[in-house]
Amino acid sequence: VERRVSVNAKTPVLATLLVVVNLCGVTRAAPERVLVLVAGSSSTIAALPQPEIRRLYLGAPVIRDGQALEPLRNLSDRSLQEVFLQRVVFMSERAYEHQILSKVFRVGGKRPATYYASEELVEALRSSPNAVSYMWLDAARTDWRVKVVAELWRGSVE
Amino acid sequence: MPQSLRRSYERTTWSSLVALALLSAPGALLAQHSHDAHQASGSEILIFPKIDLWSTSDLDTQSPPYERESEAAVDLFATADVKHVRLLGEFFVSKTEHELERGQIGWQFGETTFWFGRFHNPIGYHNPQFHHGAFLQTTIDRPGIVAFEDDGGVLPMHIMGFLVEGSHLFGHLEFAYSFAAGQGPELSDKGLEPFDLLDPSAGAHEPAFTARVSFRSTRRNAPELGVFVNRSDILADRLDVHEVEQQNAGIYGVWEGAHWRVVSELFDVRNDVIYPDGTTGNGDFAHGYAQAEYLLTDKWSLYSRIERTADVDNAYLRLMPGFVPKRELVGAQYRIGKKHVLKFETSEGHASGDDFRTGSFSWSAAFP
């Protein structure tokens, strides 16, 4: 009996601890991030549906106003690249590299150009009105040289 | 210099010149458009080297390996876009052959490309998808039904003429199409011989037509399904046959998940073999294969394929002793970085009345 009373006495303490741990967990959870498709600020590209974006990055020609869109890969951020491939293209990086190589070998054309530095990517977007790429929304909002064309995904990144 | 040696020498020289031209054309285009970074990157040069080692033993006699062979080969590929014009060339070189596999010039009109030249016949899934890109295909051996013409192939794998191909998206459904019309292969004592871009006057090549359509949802892990038909009139340059009228139709499917993939194709092949005396022989048969692949880890994957042919004993396949109508195959693939692949494969097959077992090893790569 003594033992049961002792446990009961500790219950509020345990509950308080649990609440504190939970709160810590909440505060430490990754913030929500938004992945967006972007183009140069002077570009006239309007919103693109996600299936078209997927096709574009898999090497199919996507035409807008008589011009073929040019996909650019943003490799400046590892998690950004992973989220884009997993949530938009539905492929692992290995499978994607294989797929675009196979596509070029089959029908010609070129693989999407890759950019490891954000500054170079933004300059490429600015200089080519038919180019599109992807970045986090917070980065796109703070750079006047790009405009958001479509939201691709929203969630927390582990 | 003997006539045959001279012809071979001329052909090699001509081939080398064409290969050099193919590789330097995109470079020239790069220089021409160097003022524009985006235009400048409108070309690609790819190099696919490979080394295959294999040994074959006869299962009927249980003899030790009677054939150990190796082949080193390089497939050179170049493509360039200049506004709406697209150039594409592929040159294959090995110890035993050198061939201008593809030489195409195309006009891009929206989502459709109109090609002229020698191209891979869009018959089924495997042939246009992989062809000589050993690095790109999972297995070392191609399925028997899509074997190259000079390797026991029974269907035209190349056509010289016109090709229209493209794709269009309807909501979440992608519709892809290919229509080809041109000159198909000739049938000689060595088997089928496609139109040779480096020796255009060689052989007599009759019309060949192929149509292929496929559908695929853009949703995650959606299958791809396709149907195709082909018609080829194949003139024979041999004493026992005058001509073969070939018609075939088939379906294919590709199903894939996060760690696995299954590819299957079915062919219904109808051949009328016309003999010099005007009589006709029936060469109809059906062939199917299924290939399963499983991604074990990031580097290792396992695969297996089974191939079967119905009605093997017919007038057409009797002319094709190199054709492998039946085979079971298992293998493993190991990736080294992004550019190298090692493959280990063992198979049991049947050809020309013999059962045989083959063990193969292959290194292949893609640069850059």
Boltz contact constraints between the chains, C-beta under 6 A:
constraints:
  - contact:
      token1: [A, 51]
      token2: [B, 169]
      max_distance: 6.0
  - contact:
      token1: [A, 51]
      token2: [B, 172]
      max_distance: 6.0
  - contact:
      token1: [A, 51]
      token2: [B, 218]
      max_distance: 6.0
  - contact:
      token1: [A, 54]
      token2: [B, 218]
      max_distance: 6.0
  - contact:
      token1: [A, 60]
      token2: [B, 167]
      max_distance: 6.0
  - contact:
      token1: [A, 61]
      token2: [B, 111]
      max_distance: 6.0
  - contact:
      token1: [A, 63]
      token2: [B, 110]
      max_distance: 6.0
  - contact:
      token1: [A, 90]
      token2: [B, 220]
      max_distance: 6.0
  - contact:
      token1: [A, 102]
      token2: [B, 136]
      max_distance: 6.0
  - contact:
      token1: [A, 104]
      token2: [B, 44]
      max_distance: 6.0
  - contact:
      token1: [A, 105]
      token2: [B, 133]
      max_distance: 6.0
  - contact:
      token1: [A, 108]
      token2: [B, 79]
      max_distance: 6.0
  - contact:
      token1: [A, 108]
      token2: [B, 86]
      max_distance: 6.0
  - contact:
      token1: [A, 108]
      token2: [B, 88]
      max_distance: 6.0
  - contact:
      token1: [A, 110]
      token2: [B, 42]
      max_distance: 6.0
  - contact:
      token1: [A, 110]
      token2: [B, 44]
      max_distance: 6.0
  - contact:
      token1: [A, 113]
      token2: [B, 41]
      max_distance: 6.0
  - contact:
      token1: [A, 128]
      token2: [B, 38]
      max_distance: 6.0
